[in-house]
Structures are given as structure tokens and as C-alpha cells.
Amino acid sequence: MTEEIRLKDDWMIRKCPTYDEEYSDCTSIRARLHQLFIFGNTLDCSEWKRSSINCYKWIKDQDKAAGEELVAIEKERRKRRLSGHYANNTWTRRKGPPENWNCPLPEEMQKQYDNTYLHVKSKELKGEISPSFESNFRFCSIM
């Protein structure tokens, strides 16, 4: 038996059918029409096909080069997806939660919360009150 090869960021590799589905979706008529409408031309879907081929090589043959290429592609996709987040200079990022994030609610808000379904169910789950199950439900059926 051969020893399983591990890559540094192999957790990023998706399941192989996911790449197949992405390629199929990218090349579908519906997606092509959408791409034409949004971008004015169709997108290149070969990256998804290449990822699918590399995934099966990685899974079946433990091809290290295919696995490394797949991880590199996933890193690039992640970088593109988060580019707007990192390029945002409107908001300042905080280092931790605000000081008073877990303070009690103001009195008027607490009064409103006391009558909510969520509050009652929370008390039921904690055992503070008995479950409120009405056996007199009336059902309406339309025939």
C-alpha cells in the first residue's frame, strides 16, 4: 500500500463532483445567457474543467502536482472573492467586540422581549416554565 500524500492546504480542495457541477452550471444555456446579459460576453469555464480533472488525479492517483495546482486555484478564487472585503477602506476594522456587547437590554426593550415567542420558548427549554402545548388546536381543511 502506498502512503497518503498530504499537502499544506489540502483542506481547501472541494469534493470532485462539486467541480463537475460548477463546470456544468457555467456552460449551461441559462448561465451563458446570464453571462451575456451581465458581462456582455460568455465567461471562460475552462478553470472549472481543469479543476475537475486535477481533483480526480489528486484523489485517484495522489498526483502531487495536480493537488498543488488545485490548491493554488482555490487560493486565487478565495482571493478574488474576498478582494472587495480587503479593498474596503470605508469602515475601520475592530480588533475585538465592543466593551458593552453583553450588557442587559434597556428596560423598555426588555419589556417588549418578555412577550415574544422566542423568550417563552427559551424559558421552556431552561425548565423555568412548563411547556405550553395546546391540545385544543382547531384545524381547518379545505375540500
DSSP file (Angstrom, degrees, kcal/mol; ACC not computed):
  #  RESIDUE AA STRUCTURE BP1 BP2  ACC     N-H-->O    O-->H-N    N-H-->O    O-->H-N    TCO  KAPPA ALPHA  PHI   PSI    X-CA   Y-CA   Z-CA
    1    1 A M              0   0    0      0, 0.0     2,-0.2     0, 0.0     0, 0.0   0.000 360.0 360.0 360.0 142.4    0.0    0.0    0.0
    2    2 A T        -     0   0    0      1,-0.1     2,-0.3     3,-0.0     3,-0.0  -0.575 360.0-110.0 -88.2 152.1    1.1    3.5   -0.8
    3    3 A E        -     0   0    0     -2,-0.2     2,-0.3     1,-0.1    -1,-0.1  -0.585  36.1-108.1 -80.6 140.9    1.4    6.2    1.8
    4    4 A E        -     0   0    0     -2,-0.3     2,-0.3     1,-0.1    -1,-0.1  -0.520  30.5-133.5 -73.5 131.3   -1.2    9.0    1.5
    5    5 A I        -     0   0    0     -2,-0.3     2,-0.4    -3,-0.0    -1,-0.1  -0.668  18.9-157.3 -85.7 136.4    0.4   12.3    0.3
    6    6 A R        -     0   0    0     -2,-0.3     2,-0.3     3,-0.0     3,-0.0  -0.928   1.5-156.1-115.8 140.5   -0.6   15.4    2.3
    7    7 A L    >   -     0   0    0     -2,-0.4     3,-1.0     1,-0.1     4,-0.1  -0.753  28.8-113.5-107.9 160.3   -0.5   19.0    1.0
    8    8 A K  T 3  S+     0   0    0     -2,-0.3     3,-0.2     1,-0.3    -1,-0.1   0.931 113.1  20.0 -59.1 -49.0   -0.2   22.1    3.2
    9    9 A D  T >  S+     0   0    0      1,-0.2     3,-1.9     2,-0.1     4,-0.3  -0.196  77.5 134.6-115.9  41.1   -3.6   23.5    2.3
   10   10 A D  G X   +     0   0    0     -3,-1.0     3,-1.0     1,-0.3    -1,-0.2   0.630  60.1  77.8 -68.8 -10.5   -5.4   20.3    1.1
   11   11 A W  G 3  S+     0   0    0      1,-0.2    -1,-0.3    -3,-0.2    -2,-0.1   0.726  85.0  64.6 -66.6 -20.1   -8.4   21.3    3.2
   12   12 A M  G <  S+     0   0    0     -3,-1.9     2,-0.3     2,-0.0    -1,-0.2   0.701  77.7 101.9 -76.1 -19.1   -9.2   23.8    0.5
   13   13 A I    <   -     0   0    0     -3,-1.0     3,-0.1    -4,-0.3    58,-0.1  -0.506  65.3-146.8 -71.9 126.6   -9.9   21.1   -2.1
   14   14 A R        -     0   0    0     -2,-0.3     2,-0.2     1,-0.1    -1,-0.1  -0.260  33.3 -76.7 -82.4 174.5  -13.6   20.6   -2.6
   15   15 A K    >>  -     0   0    0      1,-0.1     3,-1.5    -2,-0.1     4,-0.9  -0.526  45.3-118.6 -70.9 142.2  -15.2   17.2   -3.5
   16   16 A C  H >> S+     0   0    0      1,-0.3     4,-1.7     2,-0.2     3,-0.7   0.849 110.7  58.9 -56.9 -41.8  -14.7   16.4   -7.1
   17   17 A P  H 3> S+     0   0    0      0, 0.0     4,-2.5     0, 0.0    -1,-0.3   0.794  97.9  63.6 -60.1 -23.5  -18.4   16.3   -8.1
   18   18 A T  H <> S+     0   0    0     -3,-1.5     4,-2.3     2,-0.2    -2,-0.2   0.914 102.8  46.9 -64.3 -42.0  -18.6   20.0   -6.9
   19   19 A Y  H <X S+     0   0    0     -4,-0.9     4,-2.3    -3,-0.7    33,-0.2   0.889 111.4  52.0 -66.4 -38.3  -16.1   21.0   -9.7
   20   20 A D  H  X S+     0   0    0     -4,-1.7     4,-2.6     2,-0.2    -2,-0.2   0.928 110.8  47.7 -61.7 -44.2  -18.2   18.9  -12.2
   21   21 A E  H  X S+     0   0    0     -4,-2.5     4,-2.8     1,-0.2    -2,-0.2   0.900 110.8  51.1 -64.4 -41.3  -21.4   20.7  -11.1
   22   22 A E  H  X S+     0   0    0     -4,-2.3     4,-2.5     2,-0.2    -1,-0.2   0.909 112.4  46.5 -63.3 -41.7  -19.7   24.2  -11.3
   23   23 A Y  H  X S+     0   0    0     -4,-2.3     4,-1.9     2,-0.2    -2,-0.2   0.933 113.2  48.6 -65.2 -45.3  -18.4   23.4  -14.8
   24   24 A S  H  X S+     0   0    0     -4,-2.6     4,-0.5     1,-0.2    -2,-0.2   0.908 113.9  46.9 -61.0 -42.3  -21.8   22.1  -15.9
   25   25 A D  H >< S+     0   0    0     -4,-2.8     3,-0.8     1,-0.2     6,-0.3   0.904 110.6  52.5 -66.0 -41.2  -23.5   25.2  -14.4
   26   26 A C  H 3< S+     0   0    0     -4,-2.5    -1,-0.2     1,-0.2    -2,-0.2   0.837 114.5  41.9 -64.5 -33.3  -21.0   27.5  -16.1
   27   27 A T  H 3< S+     0   0    0     -4,-1.9    -1,-0.2    -5,-0.1    -2,-0.2   0.423  89.1 115.2 -97.0   1.4  -21.6   26.0  -19.5
   28   28 A S  S <X S-     0   0    0     -3,-0.8     4,-2.5    -4,-0.5     5,-0.2  -0.278  76.7-116.1 -69.9 158.8  -25.4   25.7  -19.3
   29   29 A I  H  > S+     0   0    0      1,-0.2     4,-2.5     2,-0.2     5,-0.2   0.913 116.2  52.2 -59.4 -44.5  -27.6   27.7  -21.7
   30   30 A R  H  > S+     0   0    0      1,-0.2     4,-2.2     2,-0.2    -1,-0.2   0.924 111.5  45.7 -60.0 -45.8  -29.1   29.6  -18.7
   31   31 A A  H  > S+     0   0    0     -6,-0.3     4,-2.9     1,-0.2    -1,-0.2   0.894 111.1  53.3 -66.1 -39.1  -25.7   30.5  -17.4
   32   32 A R  H  X S+     0   0    0     -4,-2.5     4,-2.4     2,-0.2    -2,-0.2   0.914 109.9  47.3 -62.9 -42.4  -24.5   31.6  -20.8
   33   33 A L  H  X S+     0   0    0     -4,-2.5     4,-2.3     2,-0.2    -1,-0.2   0.910 112.7  49.8 -63.2 -42.0  -27.5   33.9  -21.3
   34   34 A H  H  X S+     0   0    0     -4,-2.2     4,-2.8    -5,-0.2     5,-0.3   0.921 110.5  50.0 -62.2 -44.3  -26.9   35.3  -17.9
   35   35 A Q  H  X>S+     0   0    0     -4,-2.9     4,-2.9     1,-0.2     5,-0.9   0.909 110.7  49.7 -61.4 -42.7  -23.2   35.9  -18.6
   36   36 A L  H  X5S+     0   0    0     -4,-2.4     4,-1.0     4,-0.2    -1,-0.2   0.904 113.3  46.6 -62.1 -40.7  -24.1   37.6  -21.9
   37   37 A F  H  <5S+     0   0    0     -4,-2.3    -2,-0.2    -5,-0.2    -1,-0.2   0.911 122.4  33.8 -68.1 -43.1  -26.6   39.9  -20.1
   38   38 A I  H  <5S+     0   0    0     -4,-2.8    -2,-0.2    -5,-0.2    -3,-0.2   0.933 135.1  19.7 -81.0 -47.8  -24.3   40.8  -17.2
   39   39 A F  H  <5S-     0   0    0     -4,-2.9    -3,-0.2     2,-0.3    -2,-0.1   0.611  94.8-120.7-103.4 -14.9  -20.9   40.9  -18.8
   40   40 A G  S  <<S+     0   0    0     -4,-1.0     2,-0.3    -5,-0.9    -4,-0.2   0.382  90.0  46.4  87.8  -5.4  -21.6   41.3  -22.5
   41   41 A N  S    S-     0   0    0     -6,-0.7    -2,-0.3    -9,-0.0     2,-0.2  -0.960  93.7 -88.3-155.2 169.1  -19.8   38.1  -23.3
   42   42 A T        -     0   0    0     -2,-0.3     2,-0.1    -3,-0.1   -10,-0.1  -0.564  43.2-118.8 -84.8 151.0  -19.6   34.5  -22.1
   43   43 A L        -     0   0    0     -2,-0.2     2,-0.7   -17,-0.2    -1,-0.1  -0.462  25.2-105.0 -86.1 158.3  -17.1   33.6  -19.4
   44   44 A D        -     0   0    0     -2,-0.1     3,-0.4     1,-0.1     4,-0.1  -0.756  34.0-179.2 -83.7 117.1  -14.2   31.1  -19.7
   45   45 A C    >>  +     0   0    0     -2,-0.7     4,-1.4     1,-0.2     3,-0.8   0.318  54.1 102.5 -99.2   6.1  -15.3   27.9  -17.9
   46   46 A S  H 3> S+     0   0    0      1,-0.2     4,-3.0     2,-0.2     5,-0.2   0.782  71.1  65.9 -64.9 -25.2  -12.1   26.0  -18.5
   47   47 A E  H 3> S+     0   0    0     -3,-0.4     4,-2.3     1,-0.2    -1,-0.2   0.899 102.0  48.0 -62.1 -39.1  -10.8   26.7  -15.0
   48   48 A W  H <> S+     0   0    0     -3,-0.8     4,-2.2     2,-0.2    -1,-0.2   0.896 112.5  48.6 -67.6 -39.2  -13.7   24.6  -13.6
   49   49 A K  H  X S+     0   0    0     -4,-1.4     4,-2.4     2,-0.2    -2,-0.2   0.928 112.3  48.0 -65.5 -45.0  -12.9   21.8  -16.1
   50   50 A R  H  X S+     0   0    0     -4,-3.0     4,-2.6     1,-0.2    -2,-0.2   0.892 111.2  51.6 -61.9 -40.0   -9.2   21.9  -15.2
   51   51 A S  H  X S+     0   0    0     -4,-2.3     4,-2.3    -5,-0.2    -1,-0.2   0.897 109.3  50.5 -63.5 -40.6  -10.0   21.8  -11.5
   52   52 A S  H  X S+     0   0    0     -4,-2.2     4,-2.1     2,-0.2    -2,-0.2   0.930 111.7  46.8 -62.9 -46.3  -12.3   18.8  -12.0
   53   53 A I  H  X S+     0   0    0     -4,-2.4     4,-2.0     1,-0.2    -2,-0.2   0.926 113.9  48.2 -62.0 -45.1   -9.5   16.9  -13.9
   54   54 A N  H  X S+     0   0    0     -4,-2.6     4,-2.6     1,-0.2    -1,-0.2   0.868 108.3  55.4 -64.1 -36.4   -6.9   17.8  -11.3
   55   55 A C  H  X S+     0   0    0     -4,-2.3     4,-2.8     2,-0.2     5,-0.2   0.939 109.0  45.6 -62.5 -47.0   -9.3   16.8   -8.5
   56   56 A Y  H  X>S+     0   0    0     -4,-2.1     4,-2.7     1,-0.2     5,-0.5   0.873 112.8  51.2 -66.6 -35.5   -9.7   13.3   -9.9
   57   57 A K  H  X5S+     0   0    0     -4,-2.0     4,-1.8    -5,-0.2     6,-1.3   0.916 112.7  47.1 -63.2 -41.5   -6.0   13.0  -10.5
   58   58 A W  H  X5S+     0   0    0     -4,-2.6     4,-0.8     4,-0.2    -2,-0.2   0.919 117.7  40.8 -66.0 -44.8   -5.4   14.0   -6.9
   59   59 A I  H  <5S+     0   0    0     -4,-2.8    -2,-0.2    -5,-0.2    -3,-0.2   0.939 126.0  31.4 -71.1 -47.7   -8.0   11.6   -5.4
   60   60 A K  H  <5S+     0   0    0     -4,-2.7    -3,-0.2    -5,-0.2    -2,-0.2   0.921 134.7  22.3 -80.1 -45.0   -7.3    8.6   -7.6
   61   61 A D  H  <<S-     0   0    0     -4,-1.8    -3,-0.2    -5,-0.5     3,-0.2   0.472  91.2-126.7-105.7  -3.5   -3.6    8.8   -8.3
   62   62 A Q     <  -     0   0    0     -4,-0.8     2,-0.8    -5,-0.5    -4,-0.2   0.892  39.6-177.4  53.9  40.8   -2.3   11.0   -5.5
   63   63 A D     >  -     0   0    0     -6,-1.3     4,-2.1     1,-0.2    -1,-0.2  -0.607  14.4-162.5 -73.5 108.0   -0.8   13.2   -8.1
   64   64 A K  H  > S+     0   0    0     -2,-0.8     4,-2.6     1,-0.2     5,-0.2   0.868  86.4  54.0 -64.2 -38.5    1.0   15.9   -6.1
   65   65 A A  H  > S+     0   0    0      2,-0.2     4,-2.3     1,-0.2    -1,-0.2   0.901 109.6  48.5 -63.4 -40.5    1.4   18.4   -8.9
   66   66 A A  H  > S+     0   0    0      2,-0.2     4,-2.2     1,-0.2    -1,-0.2   0.904 112.2  49.4 -65.3 -41.0   -2.4   18.2   -9.6
   67   67 A G  H  X S+     0   0    0     -4,-2.1     4,-2.3     2,-0.2    -2,-0.2   0.911 111.1  48.5 -64.3 -42.7   -3.1   18.7   -5.9
   68   68 A E  H  X S+     0   0    0     -4,-2.6     4,-2.3     2,-0.2    -2,-0.2   0.896 111.6  49.6 -65.8 -39.5   -0.8   21.7   -5.7
   69   69 A E  H  X S+     0   0    0     -4,-2.3     4,-2.4     2,-0.2    -1,-0.2   0.897 110.5  51.5 -64.3 -39.2   -2.4   23.3   -8.8
   70   70 A L  H  X S+     0   0    0     -4,-2.2     4,-2.4     2,-0.2    -2,-0.2   0.907 110.0  48.1 -64.0 -42.9   -5.8   22.7   -7.3
   71   71 A V  H  X S+     0   0    0     -4,-2.3     4,-2.4     2,-0.2    -1,-0.2   0.907 111.2  51.4 -63.6 -41.5   -4.8   24.4   -4.0
   72   72 A A  H  X S+     0   0    0     -4,-2.3     4,-2.1     2,-0.2    -2,-0.2   0.906 110.4  48.6 -62.7 -41.3   -3.3   27.3   -6.0
   73   73 A I  H  X S+     0   0    0     -4,-2.4     4,-2.5     2,-0.2    -1,-0.2   0.915 111.2  49.8 -64.1 -42.9   -6.5   27.7   -8.0
   74   74 A E  H  X S+     0   0    0     -4,-2.4     4,-2.4     1,-0.2    -2,-0.2   0.885 109.6  51.5 -64.4 -38.3   -8.7   27.6   -4.8
   75   75 A K  H  X S+     0   0    0     -4,-2.4     4,-2.4     2,-0.2    -1,-0.2   0.908 110.5  48.6 -63.9 -41.0   -6.4   30.3   -3.2
   76   76 A E  H  X S+     0   0    0     -4,-2.1     4,-2.5     2,-0.2    -2,-0.2   0.908 111.3  49.7 -66.0 -41.6   -6.8   32.5   -6.2
   77   77 A R  H  X S+     0   0    0     -4,-2.5     4,-2.5     2,-0.2    -2,-0.2   0.920 112.1  48.2 -61.2 -43.2  -10.6   32.0   -6.2
   78   78 A R  H  X S+     0   0    0     -4,-2.4     4,-2.1     2,-0.2    -2,-0.2   0.902 110.6  51.2 -63.9 -41.5  -10.7   32.9   -2.5
   79   79 A K  H  X S+     0   0    0     -4,-2.4     4,-0.5     2,-0.2    -2,-0.2   0.916 112.0  46.6 -62.2 -43.7   -8.5   36.0   -3.1
   80   80 A R  H >< S+     0   0    0     -4,-2.5     3,-0.8     1,-0.2     4,-0.4   0.909 112.2  50.8 -63.6 -42.0  -10.9   37.2   -5.9
   81   81 A R  H 3< S+     0   0    0     -4,-2.5     3,-0.3     1,-0.2     4,-0.2   0.866 117.0  39.0 -65.8 -35.9  -14.0   36.5   -3.7
   82   82 A L  H 3X S+     0   0    0     -4,-2.1     4,-2.3     1,-0.2     5,-0.3   0.381  86.2  99.8 -95.8   4.4  -12.6   38.5   -0.8
   83   83 A S  H <X S+     0   0    0     -3,-0.8     4,-2.2    -4,-0.5    -1,-0.2   0.885  81.7  52.0 -60.3 -39.2  -11.0   41.3   -2.8
   84   84 A G  H  > S+     0   0    0     -4,-0.4     4,-0.6    -3,-0.3    -1,-0.2   0.874 109.2  50.9 -63.4 -36.9  -13.9   43.6   -2.1
   85   85 A H  H >4 S+     0   0    0     -3,-0.2     3,-0.6    -4,-0.2    -2,-0.2   0.935 114.7  41.4 -65.7 -47.1  -13.6   43.0    1.6
   86   86 A Y  H 3< S+     0   0    0     -4,-2.3    -2,-0.2     1,-0.2    -1,-0.2   0.794 113.1  53.6 -74.0 -27.5   -9.9   43.7    1.8
   87   87 A A  H 3< S+     0   0    0     -4,-2.2     2,-0.4    -5,-0.3    -1,-0.2   0.573  81.8 113.9 -81.9  -8.6  -10.1   46.7   -0.6
   88   88 A N    <<  +     0   0    0     -4,-0.6    -3,-0.0    -3,-0.6    -4,-0.0  -0.479  31.0 165.6 -67.5 120.4  -12.8   48.3    1.6
   89   89 A N        +     0   0    0     -2,-0.4    -1,-0.2     1,-0.1    -4,-0.0   0.191  57.4  84.3-118.4  15.1  -11.5   51.5    3.1
   90   90 A T  S    S+     0   0    0      1,-0.1     2,-0.3     2,-0.0    -1,-0.1   0.891  89.2  46.3 -81.6 -42.6  -14.8   52.9    4.3
   91   91 A W  S    S-     0   0    0      0, 0.0     2,-0.5     0, 0.0    -1,-0.1  -0.786  79.1-130.1-105.2 143.9  -15.1   51.1    7.6
   92   92 A T        -     0   0    0     -2,-0.3     2,-0.3    -3,-0.0    -3,-0.1  -0.781  27.0-125.5 -89.8 135.0  -12.4   50.6   10.2
   93   93 A R        -     0   0    0     -2,-0.5     2,-0.3     1,-0.0    -1,-0.0  -0.585  21.7-137.9 -79.9 138.3  -11.9   47.1   11.3
   94   94 A R        -     0   0    0     -2,-0.3    -1,-0.0     1,-0.1     0, 0.0  -0.651   5.9-140.3 -96.4 156.2  -12.1   46.5   15.0
   95   95 A K  S    S-     0   0    0     -2,-0.3    -1,-0.1     1,-0.1    -2,-0.0   0.701  79.5 -10.2 -86.1 -22.0   -9.8   44.2   16.9
   96   96 A G  S    S-     0   0    0      1,-0.0    -1,-0.1     0, 0.0     3,-0.1  -0.909  91.9 -57.5-160.3-177.4  -12.4   42.7   19.2
   97   97 A P        -     0   0    0      0, 0.0    -2,-0.1     0, 0.0    -1,-0.0  -0.312  66.8 -87.1 -70.5 159.3  -16.1   43.1   20.3
   98   98 A P    >   -     0   0    0      0, 0.0     3,-1.3     0, 0.0     4,-0.1  -0.242  40.1-110.9 -61.1 157.0  -17.3   46.3   21.8
   99   99 A E  T 3  S+     0   0    0      1,-0.3     3,-0.3     2,-0.1     0, 0.0   0.883 114.6  39.2 -58.0 -41.7  -16.9   46.7   25.5
  100  100 A N  T >  S+     0   0    0      1,-0.2     3,-1.4     2,-0.1    -1,-0.3  -0.078  73.4 126.7-104.1  34.3  -20.6   46.5   26.3
  101  101 A W  T <  S+     0   0    0     -3,-1.3    -1,-0.2     1,-0.3    -2,-0.1   0.757  80.2  39.5 -65.7 -24.0  -21.6   43.8   23.8
  102  102 A N  T 3  S+     0   0    0     -3,-0.3    -1,-0.3    -4,-0.1     3,-0.1   0.087  82.8 131.6-115.5  24.4  -23.3   41.7   26.5
  103  103 A C    <   -     0   0    0     -3,-1.4    -3,-0.0     1,-0.1    -4,-0.0  -0.370  67.6 -91.6 -68.7 154.4  -24.9   44.4   28.7
  104  104 A P        -     0   0    0      0, 0.0    -1,-0.1     0, 0.0     3,-0.1  -0.282  48.9 -97.2 -62.8 154.5  -28.6   43.9   29.6
  105  105 A L        -     0   0    0      1,-0.1     5,-0.0    -3,-0.1    -3,-0.0  -0.338  46.9 -90.9 -67.6 153.2  -31.2   45.4   27.3
  106  106 A P     >  -     0   0    0      0, 0.0     4,-2.4     0, 0.0     3,-0.3  -0.290  44.2-105.5 -59.3 155.6  -32.7   48.7   28.2
  107  107 A E  H  > S+     0   0    0      1,-0.2     4,-2.0     2,-0.2     5,-0.1   0.863 118.3  50.0 -56.6 -43.4  -35.9   48.4   30.3
  108  108 A E  H  > S+     0   0    0      1,-0.2     4,-1.5     2,-0.2    -1,-0.2   0.875 112.7  47.3 -67.2 -35.4  -38.3   49.3   27.5
  109  109 A M  H  > S+     0   0    0     -3,-0.3     4,-2.2     2,-0.2    -1,-0.2   0.875 109.4  54.0 -71.0 -36.5  -36.7   46.7   25.2
  110  110 A Q  H  X S+     0   0    0     -4,-2.4     4,-1.9     2,-0.2    -2,-0.2   0.884 106.1  52.9 -64.2 -38.3  -36.7   44.1   27.9
  111  111 A K  H  X S+     0   0    0     -4,-2.0     4,-0.5     1,-0.2    -1,-0.2   0.901 110.5  47.2 -63.6 -40.5  -40.5   44.6   28.4
  112  112 A Q  H >< S+     0   0    0     -4,-1.5     3,-0.8     1,-0.2    -2,-0.2   0.887 111.7  51.3 -66.0 -38.5  -41.1   44.1   24.6
  113  113 A Y  H >< S+     0   0    0     -4,-2.2     3,-1.9     1,-0.2     6,-0.4   0.826  96.3  69.3 -68.9 -32.1  -38.9   41.0   24.7
  114  114 A D  H 3< S+     0   0    0     -4,-1.9    -1,-0.2     1,-0.3    -2,-0.2   0.760 100.3  48.0 -59.8 -25.3  -40.7   39.4   27.6
  115  115 A N  T << S+     0   0    0     -3,-0.8    -1,-0.3    -4,-0.5     2,-0.2   0.235  89.2 111.0-101.4  14.1  -43.8   38.9   25.4
  116  116 A T  S <> S-     0   0    0     -3,-1.9     4,-1.9     1,-0.1     5,-0.2  -0.539  73.7-124.7 -90.6 156.7  -42.1   37.3   22.5
  117  117 A Y  H  > S+     0   0    0      1,-0.2     4,-2.6     2,-0.2     5,-0.2   0.881 111.6  56.8 -60.9 -40.6  -42.4   33.7   21.3
  118  118 A L  H  > S+     0   0    0      1,-0.2     4,-2.2     2,-0.2    -1,-0.2   0.898 106.4  48.6 -61.0 -42.3  -38.6   33.4   21.5
  119  119 A H  H  > S+     0   0    0     -6,-0.4     4,-2.2     2,-0.2    -1,-0.2   0.914 112.0  48.6 -65.9 -43.2  -38.5   34.4   25.1
  120  120 A V  H  X S+     0   0    0     -4,-1.9     4,-2.2     1,-0.2    -2,-0.2   0.937 113.1  47.0 -63.3 -46.6  -41.3   31.9   26.1
  121  121 A K  H  X S+     0   0    0     -4,-2.6     4,-2.5     1,-0.2    -1,-0.2   0.871 109.4  55.1 -63.7 -36.5  -39.6   29.1   24.3
  122  122 A S  H  X S+     0   0    0     -4,-2.2     4,-1.8    -5,-0.2    -1,-0.2   0.918 109.1  47.1 -61.7 -43.8  -36.3   30.0   25.9
  123  123 A K  H  X>S+     0   0    0     -4,-2.2     5,-2.0     2,-0.2     6,-0.9   0.879 110.7  52.7 -65.2 -37.7  -37.9   29.7   29.3
  124  124 A E  H ><5S+     0   0    0     -4,-2.2     3,-0.7     1,-0.2    -2,-0.2   0.922 109.3  48.5 -63.3 -43.6  -39.5   26.4   28.4
  125  125 A L  H 3<5S+     0   0    0     -4,-2.5    -1,-0.2     1,-0.2    -2,-0.2   0.840 110.7  50.7 -66.9 -32.8  -36.1   25.0   27.3
  126  126 A K  H 3<5S-     0   0    0     -4,-1.8    -1,-0.2    -5,-0.2    -2,-0.2   0.615 114.1-119.3 -78.0 -12.1  -34.4   26.1   30.5
  127  127 A G  T <<5S+     0   0    0     -4,-0.7    -3,-0.2    -3,-0.7    -2,-0.1   0.597  78.5 124.8  84.4  11.5  -37.2   24.5   32.5
  128  128 A E  S   <S+     0   0    0     -5,-2.0     2,-0.3    -6,-0.2    -4,-0.2   0.813  79.1  20.7 -73.8 -30.6  -38.4   27.7   34.1
  129  129 A I  S    S-     0   0    0     -6,-0.9    -2,-0.2    -9,-0.1    -1,-0.1  -0.938  91.8-100.0-133.5 158.9  -41.9   27.3   32.9
  130  130 A S        -     0   0    0     -2,-0.3    -6,-0.1     1,-0.1    -5,-0.1  -0.482  51.8 -88.6 -77.4 149.7  -43.8   24.2   31.8
  131  131 A P        -     0   0    0      0, 0.0     2,-1.0     0, 0.0    -1,-0.1  -0.273  35.6-136.9 -57.9 138.7  -44.2   23.6   28.0
  132  132 A S        +     0   0    0     -3,-0.1     2,-0.6     2,-0.0    -8,-0.0  -0.763  37.3 159.3-103.5  90.2  -47.3   25.3   26.6
  133  133 A F        -     0   0    0     -2,-1.0     2,-0.6     2,-0.0     3,-0.0  -0.951  28.3-149.9-112.5 119.6  -48.8   22.8   24.3
  134  134 A E        -     0   0    0     -2,-0.6     3,-0.4     1,-0.1    -2,-0.0  -0.780  10.5-170.3 -91.5 123.6  -52.5   23.4   23.5
  135  135 A S  S    S+     0   0    0     -2,-0.6    -1,-0.1     1,-0.2    -2,-0.0   0.519  76.5  77.4 -87.8  -4.7  -54.4   20.2   22.8
  136  136 A N        +     0   0    0      2,-0.1    -1,-0.2    -3,-0.0    -2,-0.0  -0.076  63.2 154.4 -96.2  35.0  -57.4   22.2   21.6
  137  137 A F        -     0   0    0     -3,-0.4     2,-0.6     1,-0.1    -2,-0.0  -0.355  33.9-147.1 -61.6 140.6  -55.9   23.0   18.2
  138  138 A R        -     0   0    0     -2,-0.0     2,-0.4     2,-0.0    -1,-0.1  -0.955  11.8-157.4-112.3 123.1  -58.5   23.6   15.6
  139  139 A F        -     0   0    0     -2,-0.6     2,-0.5     2,-0.0    -2,-0.0  -0.771   3.6-150.7-102.4 144.4  -57.6   22.6   12.1
  140  140 A C        -     0   0    0     -2,-0.4     2,-0.5     2,-0.0    -2,-0.0  -0.951  13.3-172.3-113.0 127.5  -59.2   23.9    9.0
  141  141 A S        -     0   0    0     -2,-0.5     2,-0.6     2,-0.0    -2,-0.0  -0.973  12.3-150.1-123.4 137.1  -59.4   21.8    6.0
  142  142 A I              0   0    0     -2,-0.5    -2,-0.0     1,-0.1     0, 0.0  -0.897 360.0 360.0-105.3 125.1  -60.5   22.9    2.6
  143  143 A M              0   0    0     -2,-0.6    -1,-0.1     0, 0.0    -2,-0.0   0.403 360.0 360.0-112.0 360.0  -62.1   20.3    0.5
